Amino acid sequence: MHLIWKRIEDWLNIHAPELTSLLQPGASEEEIQHTEALLSVTFPEDIKASYRIHNGSGGLFSQSHFIVKSHALLSLKEMVDYWRMYAPLVEDQYPDEPTDLDPESSDEPENWRTGLFPQQAYRIMLEDYDRKLIPFLRRFDEDALCFDTDPVHNTYGLIIDYAPQSGFAFYASHWRDLLSSFADDLEAGNYRIERWDNDLFLTFDDPTQRPI
């Protein structure tokens, strides 16, 4: 992760040093462990390694704060705040209510993660926010990229795009892969810097859409 972030920082230092200055210092091991305890999850190793390097990108409100693939990197505190907003605690109304169902004959609802595999794209309807999805990248339109911390299925560490308004989520990528592809795109010239008034934009320039 150090090498990937250095590639990003080197590019930003040349083309947009104002953006480099927004990247915050890394979190301590104690801060990471405290956040894991608050969320009752264990972070994937690439997430922890990344947060030891940069704990957020300096805020959410200026357009210039959107760095990684047009997303702001949330600090650990912002991560907890957004997780609490997406996943309010809900207590069972009738925890001791008896049931006539035979426990051995009742099937557990199939988890949406079942059958997901890396390198395959999915679009899934989630009726309720899955609290094992931890938001860490956020767009100005309120969509968030979350990393999955469910230890049971084969999706641990995958990046899921969650849209609060529509309730949709779909498979994206592991954080190391996503961050590395961002560095690749920067170095390949697939991003351009745009300045509007006092705001700085890092805009993806799709090479497949360029005129020949």
Phi and psi restraints in degrees (value plus and minus 20) as a CYANA .aco file:
   2 HIS   PHI     -80.7   -40.7
   2 HIS   PSI     -64.2   -24.2
   3 LEU   PHI     -84.7   -44.7
   3 LEU   PSI     -61.7   -21.7
   4 ILE   PHI     -83.8   -43.8
   4 ILE   PSI     -67.6   -27.6
   5 TRP   PHI     -84.2   -44.2
   5 TRP   PSI     -54.9   -14.9
   6 LYS   PHI     -85.1   -45.1
   6 LYS   PSI     -59.1   -19.1
   7 ARG   PHI     -80.0   -40.0
   7 ARG   PSI     -62.7   -22.7
   8 ILE   PHI     -85.5   -45.5
   8 ILE   PSI     -67.0   -27.0
   9 GLU   PHI     -83.9   -43.9
   9 GLU   PSI     -59.7   -19.7
  10 ASP   PHI     -80.9   -40.9
  10 ASP   PSI     -62.7   -22.7
  11 TRP   PHI     -85.9   -45.9
  11 TRP   PSI     -65.0   -25.0
  12 LEU   PHI     -84.5   -44.5
  12 LEU   PSI     -57.8   -17.8
  13 ASN   PHI     -80.0   -40.0
  13 ASN   PSI     -52.9   -12.9
  14 ILE   PHI    -102.3   -62.3
  14 ILE   PSI     -64.7   -24.7
  15 HIS   PHI    -120.9   -80.9
  15 HIS   PSI     -47.7    -7.7
  16 ALA   PHI    -174.0  -134.0
  16 ALA   PSI      47.8    87.8
  17 PRO   PHI     -79.5   -39.5
  17 PRO   PSI     -43.5    -3.5
  18 GLU   PHI     -81.5   -41.5
  18 GLU   PSI     -53.3   -13.3
  19 LEU   PHI     -94.1   -54.1
  19 LEU   PSI     -56.8   -16.8
  20 THR   PHI     -78.2   -38.2
  20 THR   PSI     -60.2   -20.2
  21 SER   PHI     -87.2   -47.2
  21 SER   PSI     -38.3     1.7
  22 LEU   PHI     -98.7   -58.7
  22 LEU   PSI     -43.2    -3.2
  23 LEU   PHI     -87.2   -47.2
  23 LEU   PSI     105.2   145.2
  24 GLN   PHI    -104.9   -64.9
  24 GLN   PSI     136.3   176.3
  25 PRO   PHI     -80.1   -40.1
  25 PRO   PSI     139.3   179.3
  26 GLY   PHI     -89.4   -49.4
  26 GLY   PSI     139.0   179.0
  27 ALA   PHI    -104.3   -64.3
  27 ALA   PSI     134.5   174.5
  28 SER   PHI     -99.6   -59.6
  28 SER   PSI     144.1   184.1
  29 GLU   PHI     -81.5   -41.5
  29 GLU   PSI     -56.5   -16.5
  30 GLU   PHI     -85.4   -45.4
  30 GLU   PSI     -59.3   -19.3
  31 GLU   PHI     -85.8   -45.8
  31 GLU   PSI     -60.1   -20.1
  32 ILE   PHI     -85.6   -45.6
  32 ILE   PSI     -66.2   -26.2
  33 GLN   PHI     -84.0   -44.0
  33 GLN   PSI     -57.6   -17.6
  34 HIS   PHI     -84.0   -44.0
  34 HIS   PSI     -61.1   -21.1
  35 THR   PHI     -86.1   -46.1
  35 THR   PSI     -62.5   -22.5
  36 GLU   PHI     -77.9   -37.9
  36 GLU   PSI     -61.6   -21.6
  37 ALA   PHI     -86.3   -46.3
  37 ALA   PSI     -60.6   -20.6
  38 LEU   PHI     -81.8   -41.8
  38 LEU   PSI     -56.7   -16.7
  39 LEU   PHI    -113.4   -73.4
  39 LEU   PSI     -25.9    14.1
  40 SER   PHI      36.7    76.7
  40 SER   PSI      23.8    63.8
  41 VAL   PHI    -158.9  -118.9
  41 VAL   PSI     150.0   190.0
  42 THR   PHI    -137.2   -97.2
  42 THR   PSI     102.7   142.7
  43 PHE   PHI     -90.6   -50.6
  43 PHE   PSI     124.5   164.5
  44 PRO   PHI     -80.7   -40.7
  44 PRO   PSI     133.8   173.8
  45 GLU   PHI     -81.7   -41.7
  45 GLU   PSI     -56.8   -16.8
  46 ASP   PHI     -89.5   -49.5
  46 ASP   PSI     -50.9   -10.9
  47 ILE   PHI     -86.9   -46.9
  47 ILE   PSI     -66.5   -26.5
  48 LYS   PHI     -83.0   -43.0
  48 LYS   PSI     -62.3   -22.3
  49 ALA   PHI     -82.2   -42.2
  49 ALA   PSI     -59.1   -19.1
  50 SER   PHI     -87.4   -47.4
  50 SER   PSI     -62.8   -22.8
  51 TYR   PHI     -90.9   -50.9
  51 TYR   PSI     -41.6    -1.6
  52 ARG   PHI     -89.2   -49.2
  52 ARG   PSI     -40.7    -0.7
  53 ILE   PHI    -114.5   -74.5
  53 ILE   PSI     -68.3   -28.3
  54 HIS   PHI    -159.2  -119.2
  54 HIS   PSI     102.5   142.5
  55 ASN   PHI    -122.5   -82.5
  55 ASN   PSI      48.0    88.0
  56 GLY   PHI      83.2   123.2
  56 GLY   PSI     148.5   188.5
  57 SER   PHI    -139.0   -99.0
  57 SER   PSI      10.3    50.3
  58 GLY   PHI      68.6   108.6
  58 GLY   PSI     -10.7    29.3
  59 GLY   PHI     111.2   151.2
  59 GLY   PSI     157.4   197.4
  60 LEU   PHI    -142.9  -102.9
  60 LEU   PSI     -27.4    12.6
  61 PHE   PHI    -119.3   -79.3
  61 PHE   PSI     -47.7    -7.7
  62 SER   PHI    -106.5   -66.5
  62 SER   PSI     120.2   160.2
  63 GLN   PHI     -78.2   -38.2
  63 GLN   PSI     -51.4   -11.4
  64 SER   PHI     -88.8   -48.8
  64 SER   PSI     -29.6    10.4
  65 HIS   PHI    -103.1   -63.1
  65 HIS   PSI     -25.9    14.1
  66 PHE   PHI    -109.4   -69.4
  66 PHE   PSI      87.1   127.1
  67 ILE   PHI    -129.5   -89.5
  67 ILE   PSI     -83.5   -43.5
  68 VAL   PHI    -100.5   -60.5
  68 VAL   PSI      85.9   125.9
  69 LYS   PHI      29.0    69.0
  69 LYS   PSI      27.7    67.7
  70 SER   PHI      46.0    86.0
  70 SER   PSI       2.0    42.0
  71 HIS   PHI    -138.6   -98.6
  71 HIS   PSI     127.5   167.5
  72 ALA   PHI    -105.0   -65.0
  72 ALA   PSI     118.4   158.4
  73 LEU   PHI    -103.9   -63.9
  73 LEU   PSI      96.7   136.7
  74 LEU   PHI     -91.5   -51.5
  74 LEU   PSI     123.8   163.8
  75 SER   PHI     -93.2   -53.2
  75 SER   PSI     147.5   187.5
  76 LEU   PHI     -79.7   -39.7
  76 LEU   PSI     -59.3   -19.3
  77 LYS   PHI     -84.6   -44.6
  77 LYS   PSI     -65.3   -25.3
  78 GLU   PHI     -83.4   -43.4
  78 GLU   PSI     -56.6   -16.6
  79 MET   PHI     -76.9   -36.9
  79 MET   PSI     -68.2   -28.2
  80 VAL   PHI     -85.0   -45.0
  80 VAL   PSI     -61.5   -21.5
  81 ASP   PHI     -80.9   -40.9
  81 ASP   PSI     -65.3   -25.3
  82 TYR   PHI     -91.6   -51.6
  82 TYR   PSI     -56.2   -16.2
  83 TRP   PHI     -81.0   -41.0
  83 TRP   PSI     -62.4   -22.4
  84 ARG   PHI     -86.8   -46.8
  84 ARG   PSI     -53.2   -13.2
  85 MET   PHI     -90.3   -50.3
  85 MET   PSI     -61.3   -21.3
  86 TYR   PHI     -95.0   -55.0
  86 TYR   PSI     -52.7   -12.7
  87 ALA   PHI    -147.1  -107.1
  87 ALA   PSI      49.6    89.6
  88 PRO   PHI     -82.4   -42.4
  88 PRO   PSI     124.5   164.5
  89 LEU   PHI     -87.4   -47.4
  89 LEU   PSI     110.8   150.8
  90 VAL   PHI    -146.4  -106.4
  90 VAL   PSI     102.5   142.5
  91 GLU   PHI    -111.8   -71.8
  91 GLU   PSI     128.0   168.0
  92 ASP   PHI     -85.3   -45.3
  92 ASP   PSI     111.2   151.2
  93 GLN   PHI     -93.1   -53.1
  93 GLN   PSI     -54.7   -14.7
  94 TYR   PHI    -151.0  -111.0
  94 TYR   PSI      50.1    90.1
  95 PRO   PHI     -86.4   -46.4
  95 PRO   PSI     -46.1    -6.1
  96 ASP   PHI    -125.6   -85.6
  96 ASP   PSI      -7.5    32.5
  97 GLU   PHI     -86.8   -46.8
  97 GLU   PSI     107.8   147.8
  98 PRO   PHI     -89.0   -49.0
  98 PRO   PSI     136.7   176.7
  99 THR   PHI    -152.9  -112.9
  99 THR   PSI     127.9   167.9
 100 ASP   PHI    -109.7   -69.7
 100 ASP   PSI     -24.1    15.9
 101 LEU   PHI     -95.4   -55.4
 101 LEU   PSI     119.6   159.6
 102 ASP   PHI     -95.1   -55.1
 102 ASP   PSI      98.6   138.6
 103 PRO   PHI     -75.9   -35.9
 103 PRO   PSI     -53.9   -13.9
 104 GLU   PHI     -94.5   -54.5
 104 GLU   PSI     -42.9    -2.9
 105 SER   PHI    -116.3   -76.3
 105 SER   PSI     -34.6     5.4
 106 SER   PHI    -104.1   -64.1
 106 SER   PSI     111.3   151.3
 107 ASP   PHI    -110.0   -70.0
 107 ASP   PSI     121.6   161.6
 108 GLU   PHI     -91.3   -51.3
 108 GLU   PSI     113.6   153.6
 109 PRO   PHI     -76.2   -36.2
 109 PRO   PSI     118.7   158.7
 110 GLU   PHI     -87.1   -47.1
 110 GLU   PSI     109.7   149.7
 111 ASN   PHI     -94.4   -54.4
 111 ASN   PSI     123.3   163.3
 112 TRP   PHI     -82.4   -42.4
 112 TRP   PSI     -38.9     1.1
 113 ARG   PHI     -95.0   -55.0
 113 ARG   PSI     -40.4    -0.4
 114 THR   PHI     -79.5   -39.5
 114 THR   PSI     107.3   147.3
 115 GLY   PHI      70.4   110.4
 115 GLY   PSI     -25.3    14.7
 116 LEU   PHI     -98.8   -58.8
 116 LEU   PSI     118.6   158.6
 117 PHE   PHI    -156.3  -116.3
 117 PHE   PSI     128.0   168.0
 118 PRO   PHI     -76.1   -36.1
 118 PRO   PSI     131.1   171.1
 119 GLN   PHI      52.2    92.2
 119 GLN   PSI      -8.9    31.1
 120 GLN   PHI    -142.5  -102.5
 120 GLN   PSI     110.7   150.7
 121 ALA   PHI    -109.0   -69.0
 121 ALA   PSI     119.7   159.7
 122 TYR   PHI    -156.1  -116.1
 122 TYR   PSI     135.4   175.4
 123 ARG   PHI    -153.2  -113.2
 123 ARG   PSI     100.8   140.8
 124 ILE   PHI    -147.9  -107.9
 124 ILE   PSI     120.7   160.7
 125 MET   PHI    -111.4   -71.4
 125 MET   PSI     100.9   140.9
 126 LEU   PHI    -128.2   -88.2
 126 LEU   PSI      97.4   137.4
 127 GLU   PHI     -88.2   -48.2
 127 GLU   PSI     -56.0   -16.0
 128 ASP   PHI    -149.8  -109.8
 128 ASP   PSI     131.6   171.6
 129 TYR   PHI     -83.0   -43.0
 129 TYR   PSI     114.8   154.8
 130 ASP   PHI    -107.5   -67.5
 130 ASP   PSI      95.6   135.6
 131 ARG   PHI     -92.2   -52.2
 131 ARG   PSI     -28.1    11.9
 132 LYS   PHI    -102.8   -62.8
 132 LYS   PSI     -27.8    12.2
 133 LEU   PHI    -108.2   -68.2
 133 LEU   PSI     100.2   140.2
 134 ILE   PHI    -129.1   -89.1
 134 ILE   PSI      94.7   134.7
 135 PRO   PHI     -88.9   -48.9
 135 PRO   PSI     115.6   155.6
 136 PHE   PHI    -163.0  -123.0
 136 PHE   PSI     -32.5     7.5
 137 LEU   PHI    -148.7  -108.7
 137 LEU   PSI     116.6   156.6
 138 ARG   PHI    -158.7  -118.7
 138 ARG   PSI     115.5   155.5
 139 ARG   PHI    -110.4   -70.4
 139 ARG   PSI     143.0   183.0
 140 PHE   PHI     -88.2   -48.2
 140 PHE   PSI     -36.2     3.8
 141 ASP   PHI    -109.5   -69.5
 141 ASP   PSI      -9.6    30.4
 142 GLU   PHI      62.6   102.6
 142 GLU   PSI     -25.3    14.7
 143 ASP   PHI     -86.2   -46.2
 143 ASP   PSI     128.3   168.3
 144 ALA   PHI    -152.2  -112.2
 144 ALA   PSI     124.2   164.2
 145 LEU   PHI    -114.3   -74.3
 145 LEU   PSI     110.5   150.5
 146 CYS   PHI    -140.2  -100.2
 146 CYS   PSI     130.9   170.9
 147 PHE   PHI    -122.9   -82.9
 147 PHE   PSI     122.2   162.2
 148 ASP   PHI    -106.7   -66.7
 148 ASP   PSI     113.3   153.3
 149 THR   PHI    -136.8   -96.8
 149 THR   PSI      -6.5    33.5
 150 ASP   PHI     -89.4   -49.4
 150 ASP   PSI      99.1   139.1
 151 PRO   PHI    -105.8   -65.8
 151 PRO   PSI     -26.3    13.7
 152 VAL   PHI    -107.8   -67.8
 152 VAL   PSI     -61.0   -21.0
 153 HIS   PHI    -114.1   -74.1
 153 HIS   PSI    -197.0  -157.0
 154 ASN   PHI    -110.2   -70.2
 154 ASN   PSI      -0.9    39.1
 155 THR   PHI    -128.2   -88.2
 155 THR   PSI     -14.0    26.0
 156 TYR   PHI     -78.2   -38.2
 156 TYR   PSI     104.3   144.3
 157 GLY   PHI      71.4   111.4
 157 GLY   PSI     -29.3    10.7
 158 LEU   PHI     -91.0   -51.0
 158 LEU   PSI     135.4   175.4
 159 ILE   PHI    -120.5   -80.5
 159 ILE   PSI     105.6   145.6
 160 ILE   PHI    -136.0   -96.0
 160 ILE   PSI     111.9   151.9
 161 ASP   PHI    -109.3   -69.3
 161 ASP   PSI      97.0   137.0
 162 TYR   PHI    -133.8   -93.8
 162 TYR   PSI     105.7   145.7
 163 ALA   PHI    -132.1   -92.1
 163 ALA   PSI      85.8   125.8
 164 PRO   PHI     -77.5   -37.5
 164 PRO   PSI     -56.5   -16.5
 165 GLN   PHI     -92.1   -52.1
 165 GLN   PSI     -57.0   -17.0
 166 SER   PHI    -117.5   -77.5
 166 SER   PSI     -39.1     0.9
 167 GLY   PHI      57.4    97.4
 167 GLY   PSI      -9.7    30.3
 168 PHE   PHI    -111.4   -71.4
 168 PHE   PSI     128.9   168.9
 169 ALA   PHI    -161.3  -121.3
 169 ALA   PSI     129.0   169.0
 170 PHE   PHI    -169.4  -129.4
 170 PHE   PSI     136.5   176.5
 171 TYR   PHI     -86.5   -46.5
 171 TYR   PSI     118.1   158.1
 172 ALA   PHI    -140.2  -100.2
 172 ALA   PSI    -103.4   -63.4
 173 SER   PHI    -190.5  -150.5
 173 SER   PSI     147.6   187.6
 174 HIS   PHI     -89.7   -49.7
 174 HIS   PSI     132.7   172.7
 175 TRP   PHI     -82.6   -42.6
 175 TRP   PSI     -63.3   -23.3
 176 ARG   PHI     -78.5   -38.5
 176 ARG   PSI     -62.5   -22.5
 177 ASP   PHI     -86.8   -46.8
 177 ASP   PSI     -62.5   -22.5
 178 LEU   PHI     -85.4   -45.4
 178 LEU   PSI     -64.3   -24.3
 179 LEU   PHI     -87.3   -47.3
 179 LEU   PSI     -58.9   -18.9
 180 SER   PHI     -84.8   -44.8
 180 SER   PSI     -60.3   -20.3
 181 SER   PHI     -87.3   -47.3
 181 SER   PSI     -51.2   -11.2
 182 PHE   PHI     -85.0   -45.0
 182 PHE   PSI     -64.0   -24.0
 183 ALA   PHI     -82.7   -42.7
 183 ALA   PSI     -60.7   -20.7
 184 ASP   PHI     -79.1   -39.1
 184 ASP   PSI     -65.4   -25.4
 185 ASP   PHI     -84.6   -44.6
 185 ASP   PSI     -59.7   -19.7
 186 LEU   PHI     -79.6   -39.6
 186 LEU   PSI     -69.6   -29.6
 187 GLU   PHI     -89.2   -49.2
 187 GLU   PSI     -45.3    -5.3
 188 ALA   PHI    -103.4   -63.4
 188 ALA   PSI     -22.5    17.5
 189 GLY   PHI      60.0   100.0
 189 GLY   PSI       3.4    43.4
 190 ASN   PHI    -108.7   -68.7
 190 ASN   PSI     -16.7    23.3
 191 TYR   PHI    -143.0  -103.0
 191 TYR   PSI     126.7   166.7
 192 ARG   PHI    -148.3  -108.3
 192 ARG   PSI     134.9   174.9
 193 ILE   PHI    -115.8   -75.8
 193 ILE   PSI     108.5   148.5
 194 GLU   PHI    -143.0  -103.0
 194 GLU   PSI     116.1   156.1
 195 ARG   PHI    -138.7   -98.7
 195 ARG   PSI     100.0   140.0
 196 TRP   PHI    -142.4  -102.4
 196 TRP   PSI      96.4   136.4
 197 ASP   PHI      34.4    74.4
 197 ASP   PSI    -139.2   -99.2
 198 ASN   PHI    -121.0   -81.0
 198 ASN   PSI     -12.6    27.4
 199 ASP   PHI    -121.1   -81.1
 199 ASP   PSI     127.8   167.8
 200 LEU   PHI    -136.7   -96.7
 200 LEU   PSI     108.0   148.0
 201 PHE   PHI    -136.2   -96.2
 201 PHE   PSI     115.1   155.1
 202 LEU   PHI    -126.6   -86.6
 202 LEU   PSI      85.7   125.7
 203 THR   PHI    -131.4   -91.4
 203 THR   PSI     111.7   151.7
 204 PHE   PHI     -91.3   -51.3
 204 PHE   PSI     108.2   148.2
 205 ASP   PHI    -130.9   -90.9
 205 ASP   PSI      74.0   114.0
 206 ASP   PHI     -84.3   -44.3
 206 ASP   PSI      93.7   133.7
 207 PRO   PHI     -84.6   -44.6
 207 PRO   PSI     -43.2    -3.2
 208 THR   PHI     -93.8   -53.8
 208 THR   PSI     -36.2     3.8
 209 GLN   PHI    -120.3   -80.3
 209 GLN   PSI     -18.7    21.3
 210 ARG   PHI     -95.7   -55.7
 210 ARG   PSI     123.1   163.1
 211 PRO   PHI     -85.4   -45.4
 211 PRO   PSI     123.8   163.8
